[in-house]
Amino acid sequence: MTSHQFRAQIRAAIANENLQQALDANALRRVQGRVTAFASLPDWKERRQRAHAVRAEVIGHLDKYLDQFIAKVTDNGIIVHRAKDAEEAVQLIIEITDHTLRNTKSVMSKTLIAKSKSMVSEEINLNHALEAAGHRVVETDLGEYIVQLRGEKPAHIITPAVHLRRADVGQLFHEKLGLPYTEDIPTLTDTARKVLREVFLTADVGVSGVNFGVAETGTLCIVTNEGNGRMVTTLPPLHIALMGMERLVPRLDDLALMLSLLPRSATGQKLSVYTQLIHSPRRADEADGARERHLVIVDNGRSRLLNSPLQEALYCIRCGACLNACPVFRELGGHAYVGSDGSIAPYPGPIGSVVSPGLLGLPQFGHLAQASSLCGACKDACPVDIDLPKLLTRVRAGAPLRLPPFSGKMGGVPRAKRVGEGGGIGLSFLSRLGLKIYGLIGSSAKLFSFAQKLAGIGSRVISPFSNWMWIPAFTGWGYSKDFPRPTNTSFRKRFHREDAKSAKIFWGGKGVKEPKAPEAPKVNLVERFTEELTALGGKVYRVSQAELNDRLVEFLKERNIEAVMMWDKIEGVDEVHLTRAGLRAVRSVGPSLRVGLTGVASAIAETGTLVAPSGKGQMSSASLLPEIHIAVVRSSQIVFSMEEALHSDEMRRAASVALISGPSRTADIEMTLTIGVHGPGEVHVFLVDD
């Protein structure tokens, strides 16, 4: 694809009225949501600096943290594989699937793979390879499912169908699923729920990405809103997780820090509906969960990025905030970011314009860095403070990775045309001389600093007299504007002084400082938890121990419930009392059951979150499959923050833990919030005052 063709595609995107309306709606709501979400985090600037330091520490010592992580994951019973490139990663996944299922499936039947959202899978073109090997792959995130039905690539890191309107989805479901044409978004979402529910229940393999890996515990963290991430890691017997090798944090406390920033930046939430922490396969005494788990750690160019001037791009936590903030992406959408062969880049927007050429090559994607105004909005939005304008200019410079330089057709920084060269306006001799002098000065940090000092001295002399000197006659200075009075200290010195101050606060010298246990603010935990969960669409009923069982029976009878998918033991719940009232407890996965009844290990007041670990007699499906989830929480189980919850032994011991913040939800169609996707549409908490 020539530079001319790339520009033609850009013009086509700008002229597409339907696309422009879709992109405008997404950007406006995402940016406003992010601002509102961070308003509830007064120390977000300090957290951002800490997060930057954590990511810098991990990337700076990646081999050490990878070794620690792999050792812990292996000890936990998860089988680890390392893939040097896309081809090896795909081959590993095919071999794992074929080997594991060889004795359980007919040779003639296709393997059904239920896939949760994963950008690494897009990067390695996994779906196409699996289908070519004879497997059936179904994307289960609503946005991913929509673009898969259309035969397209995702148009956004977080919102795959951002380029579509409800009419597009209505027509698609009418043609592909036989649904009578409708533009009603809840109807469209419910249709996808019904189709994909059958996929979850019959899938042979679940494939997911990994948002974060925790080196000290070997934890895999997966963040979703719809519930599909939990489905593909809980229901199929085999789970394969794909993770870029850089997606690590040292400790669970660092994970808590990242989780305070990622959802706010990505979707404007304090915490995503489902944050799943996976430690091991299903235990022998557990009723559900994958019996076998594999982790495929992918390099695919990351080692090359690690040893290049673009290393900072590996700090990215894939929140998509830079896409929403970028004025260029907001006009083009993700599908305009195409390679030299016309293929759509796996990662679009500002971060994609660095990561895509960094991982997959400058000749293929280097020209994407030209699609940026370098305004700095992306850096301001980044929750880990990546200097994206700096990285974009490095890509534009031509060969930061010791790869073939840009050709004239590929883009890159165009060289100045000389007088007489075809069609261009030639630069004057003085202009060329000035650029050469500037280039000479700019190539040396010491020379540049000295030149700055000279300029500062000169401007201090000129500034007081700029209203009558000869300068206005040539430049306009003095009539409409004056030289700003220079500061006594240069920007460079002030920058490094602040940088050193930040490093002293947040950098531990040798690695990241061991964070202090957070001090919980003096708040009423019950009231705060109730307020937060209610704001998310959950309902809280304050009851005494004496009232609990009667209130549960009353609730279930009002909804004509006769059977409940229920944990074996829930403190304070008398199963005999429920049985006498005509209610039946079910201890197996029952897709037709409407209600799941669970306890919790704890609850988090700050985000209105339920902490539900797996374990003997504690089915994960009970809080996932039914349309109504009832949780019994005792007031003594409420803690203030995520950090406090993660410190509990039960969190670390469980094979998997689900952090549940309200009913499942999506906004994948026209950014319209719809409650109840793959997980429960109702969450009710009976809060026992103890």
Buried (B, 14 or more C-beta within 10 A) or exposed (E): BBBEEBBEBBEEBBEBEEBBEBBEBBBEBBBEBBEEBBEEBEEBEEBBBBBBBBBBBBBEBBEBBBEBBBEBBEEBBBBBBBBEEBEBBBBBBBEBBBEBBEEEBEEEEEBBBBBBBBBBBBBBBBBEBBEEBEBBBBBBBBBBBBBBBBEBBBBBBBBBBBBBBBEBBBBBBEEEEEBEEBBEBEBBBBBBBEBBBEBBBEBBBBBBBBBBBBBBBBBBBBBBBBBBBBBBBBBBBBBBBBBBBBBBBBBBBBBBBBBBBBBBBBBBBBBBBBBBBBBBBBBEEBBBBBBBBBBBBBBBBBBBBBEBBBBBBBBBBBBBBBBBBBEBBBBBBBBBBBBBEEBBBBBBBBBBBBBBBBBBBBBBBBBBBBBBEBEEBBBEBBBBBBBBBBBBBBBBBBBBBEBEEBBEBBBBEEEEEEEEEEEEEEBEEEEBEEEEEEEEBEEEEEEBEEBBEEEBEEBEEBBEEBEEEEBBEEEEBBEEEBBEEBEEEBEEEEEEEEEEEBBEEBBEEEBBBEBEEBEBEEEEBBEBBBBBBBEBBBBBBEBEEEBBBEBBBEBBEEEEBEBBBBBBEBBBBEBEBBEEBEBEBBEEBBEEBBBBBBBBBBBBBBBBBBBBBBBEEBBBBBBBBBBBBBBBBBBEBBBBBBBBBBBBEBBBEBBBBBBBBBBBBBBBBBBBEBBBBBBBBBBBBBBBEE
